[in-house]
Amino acid sequence: AQSVAQPEDQVNVAEGNPLTVKCTYSVSGNPYLFWYVQYPNRGLQFLLKYITGDNLVKGSYGFEAEFNKSQTSFHLKKPSALVSDSALYFCAVRDIGGANNLFFGTGTRLTVIP
Amino acid sequence: GAVVSQHPSWVICKSGTSVKIECRSLDFQATTMFWYRQFPKQSLMLMATSNEGSKATYEQGVEKDKFLINHASLTLSTLTVTSAHPEDSSFYICSASGMSYEQYFGPGTRLTVT
């Protein structure tokens, strides 16, 4: 069975500093991994995905994520945080054998401090 | 491209009444649509998956007679919460998937049952 863990409920970072939001996964085969961002009372916005290829994936709004197979991790990163990046971030893994089901982590609330 | 809308964005209803939420894919054909429920400060919980023209597949613990899902066309799925109770108050999010593996999310519907 597929699962995703986001070990941090809350991450605080100063504006301009690099940020990392952690995600580890568990799958039986090759993982399809995703990051989404959610602003208050809004749906999810797609940030980036890893399917195959380069381990470093670049996405929207300057975010990137590094796929690490040996550590089964897919951490989200950004070199310089903006206050507007403050939001709820979800990591997700796709169920390869099913109907494109996504399994979500519990979410990490990122707060960028001015 | 790949825009998904939900209507209404916010609804208040009285206990015992039914509420219908619409999910539309505006610029692509959605062969599969997903309905999620999100409690405050929690992750998304998949409720059901529906394929156009077929009966929805419900996740364990989700009452199919209470949460009626209809996927009548390739651009529209509806979720009807029947005989709503205050505990049904939540944020409901739909997503749609076409020929690719990606899910595109709607903006969500906030349901409050009084």
Interface residues (C-beta under 8 A of the other chain):
Chain A: Y32 Y36 N41 R42 G43 L44 Q45 F46 K49 I51 F90 R94 A99 N100 N101 L102 F104 G105 T106 G107
Chain B: V4 Q6 T32 F34 Q42 S43 L44 L46 T49 N51 T57 F91 I93 S95 S97 Y101 E102 Q103 Y104 F105 G106 P107 G108 R110
